[in-house]
Amino acid sequence: MDAQYPAHWEADVVLADGGTAHVRPIRPADADRLRAFYSRLSDESIYFRFFGPRPKLSDKEVAWFTNVDYANRVALIATIGAEMVAVIRYDRVSATEGEVAFLVEDAHQGRGVASVLLEHLAATARDNGIETFIADVLPANMRMMGVLRQAGYTAQSRFADGVVRMTLDLAPTETSAEVTASREHRAEARSIERLLTPGSVAVIGASREPGGVGQTVLRNLLAADFTGPVYPVHREVRAVAGVRAYPSVGAIDGEVDLAVVAVPAESVLDVVKECAEKGVHGLVVVSSGFGETGAGGRARQDELASIARSYGLRVVGPNCLGIANTDPATRLNATLAATLPGRGRVGFFSQSGALGTALLQRVAQRGMGISSFVSAGNRADVSGNDLLQYWEEDAASEVILLYLESLGNPRKFTRLARRIARRKPIVAVKSGGTPVGHSARALRLPDSAISSLFAQAGLIRVDDLIQLFDVGQLLAHQPLPAGPRVGLVTNSDALGLLAVHASADAGLEPRPPVNLGASAGPAEFGTALADVLAADEVDAAVVIYMPPIPGDTAGVAAELLKVSQDTGKPVLATFEGHLGMHPDLRVGRTPARGSIPSYAAPEEAVRALAHVVRYAAWLSHPAGTPPELPDLDPEAAHALVAHHLDLLPATPEPETSPEPEAEAPEREGGATAAGGFPGQEAGVGPVEIDATELLACYGITVWPAPIVRSPDEAAAAAERLGWPVVVKVTGAEAARRAGTVRLGLGGPDSVRGAYTELAGQYGDGVELAVQRMVPQPAVPTVVAVTEDPAFGPVVSFGLGDVTARLLEDEGYRLAPLTAEDAAGLIRSVRAAPLLFGEYGYPPVAVEALQDLLVRVGRLANDLPEVARLDLDQVLVGESEVIVLGARAVLRTPPGPRQDGGPRRLS
């Protein structure tokens, strides 16, 4: 029987220079590929690997290197196109040690291939129970020693007998995680930079047909005055739009950095291969006929992404509007939109190709300006995550706007947003559902949960496109407010009152409006605004200028600009009903910082301000890290889970190397369909357990509640627990119904009576339990964990009464939780005031509840096998929290979490 390996051992990866490669385990059919790879190596590379000359591999050596058991011997290769460009391997030398070695083709050294291969090999080794890598390295082989030392693992080295023996502890560390994230960031940012700053562009499928897709892109490139050469490609014509055309990409004399593909869908794959042979860095596929058309188109789309990545290319699209960069050094408009906004400080990402033209027109009409724009269409490859990585480093982009129709890797998205939002605000519209054709997992969490998770990451989620641009223009031109207190200056009493009510409804704290009257001019507005901004109790100002008859518009605007500069407080306006950057309220010809954004109505202005106030409040709190917790025993928790799933750890036995196989497609051979490990059944479970022991491993005590099966058993249990007690119906459904608990039972007779009553009410098969009664007033709450396939472990919290459950008043946070996350989660529910001494309730032990949430979050993060965990109920008293019951559902995950493990393209 052929040995198999998990599907997640294969991955597309981005290299340090922005190119891509495919990583996968070696297979017997790679023999000729290995020989060809070896023939391209320099003598020095061979010497460093084998400590001596070895001009050729023997057939026996080739067979040994390509036949592995994927447990005791594992080798991973990196391929670009059909060629192997690097190989890394380990051989087990003891139960927990493996000897590691790697080789990178000389032409691809310095691209980060070895680093990414080491990340992936370390993950496969940990899957197989290997904890340490050892490597013998020649002292002159500085590159290999650098790769091993810079991986972030705990490393040791010693010199003996002419070689350096290096030892790497493969346990992930904070440093190794930071190294991986930093390399991922640089590589993905570089891959987008190559797309947006090409030195030359080819338009493939540019015909003479007026209004044709290819010709439209070509004319827009020329109209934008792109700074490099533009090459139309058409198999039959000599020129398009007055520019010399070429019959193929390969026939172009110069280099081609970017190719815009506008040919029929069935011809796109051939074009991708031609572009790869030409050395093109990236593709923008505006052609339709892919995932949006159904299963056949989706298969074509997946093949497009697979082939492009395997040849080292990134792809925007298909079915997209295109990309643009307003930098004067580039002036790129490779889109179908003739109207492109001017230069600005906003990076704009849109998944919708159809909406893209309208969105760009709206931005241009507002006079807002953009730094760069990407329409991802069906998002087969390049996604919003890639653009976030790029815009984080792009000095020209100060604000990021996202129109999202789907999330391909939500956990990575929130991780990136949480980091980047500390430096640059991110505003997003997330439409409901996932359009046909998008490469994305369906989201199982309710929309309210997604809003909570976005808020945790500091992302500003708005409801529609109007709000997207309303908030964007404020962030791009004005400073952040220090708080929610709003000063109002108006020449209309009615509009001032509207602004007051709108501010209060949006959660702001409006001050009484300063009404200047209909005849107020520049001096009055300037003095009033200066006084408002000078007040310590004002954090932002909204100016309403709506004269009933034409007035000195330019003079008022000039006064507002003069007074608002350098105050450190944002100023917004409803200026003659203008929407966008009013020409008289701009600083400089291209609106610079300090320009005052205008809104059609005061309600729109304060709504935008409220979003920015909440973002500023998030930013004012420290990012925090998950705290160190006492009384944790994660090893015992893993063993307990393994016991329940009947998956006790064992060192894999050596397997016989498989027989050589026929050449298979790159993505098919070897990987198991479900992604399970050798000897492990995938998807074991679900198994429901009482979670008392599991929670004890994380320092959480569940009050005992023994199941009883007769009135006498109930009375005896009560005597053991101590009086008073409760008798209750067990199970998750019981907690959601009224009348399932009998409280305050102080003697055996009352316990027997309660048992008899409940048993009679709920019939045969009902399980009843006896539990000691909480001795103090307490607020009932519910804490839960869900292992979401897209977001990973999510902790939810809400109050436990029936009304709160019916209203679905719950908050959500991604695990693990910081102390700040836990505090925010508690305060995110509408009924939170009941925990803080309001409405006649006594204040309760909120800090103890926060500690409980942090511990539950740590458990959720540590144990992907926990598909569901319910702590129901958690009573929060004046001095402690008491967990009355807990159930967990366990199952073996089919593979690693999204955004877990080594770098990969989603």
Secondary structure, DSSP 8 states (H G I E B T S, - for coil): ----B-GGG-EEEE-TTS-EEEEEE--GGGHHHHHHHHHTS-HHHHHHHHSS---S--HHHHHHHH---SSSEEEEEEEETTEEEEEEEEEE-SSSEEEEEEEE-GGGTTSSHHHHHHHHHHHHHHHTT--EEEEEE-TT-HHHHHHHHTTSSEEEEEEETTEEEEEEE-S--HHHHHHHHHHHHHHHHHHHHHHHS-S-EEEET--SSTT-HHHHHHHHHHHTT-SS-EEEE-SS-SEETTEE-BSSGGG-SS--SEEEE-S-HHHHHHHHHHHHHHT--EEEE----SGGG-HHHHHHHHHHHHHHHHTT-EEE-SS--EEEE--TTT-EEEES-S----EEEEEEEES-HHHHHHHHHHHHHHT--EEEEEE-TT-SS--HHHHHHHHHH-TT--EEEEEES--SSHHHHHHHHHHHTTTS-EEEEE-SS--TT-------S-HHHHHHHHHHTT-EEESSHHHHHHHHHHHHHS---SSSEEEEEES-HHHHHHHHHHHHHTT-EE---EE--TT--HHHHHHHHHHHHH-TT-SEEEEEE--SS---HHHHHHHHHHHHTTSSS-EEEEETT--B--GGG-STTTT-TT---B-SSHHHHHHHHHHHHHHHHHHHS--------SS--HHHHHHHHHHHTT-------------------TTTSSB-TT---TT--TT---EEEE-HHHHHTTT--B----EE-SHHHHHHHHHHH-SSEEEEE-SHHHHTSTT-EEEEE-SHHHHHHHHHHHHHHH-TT--EEEEE--SS--EEEEEEEEEETTTEEEEEEEE-SHHHHHTT-EEEEESS--HHHHHHHHHTSTTGGGGBT-TT--B--HHHHHHHHHHHHHHHHH-TTEEEEEEEEEEE-SS-EEE--EEEEE---SS--TT-SS----
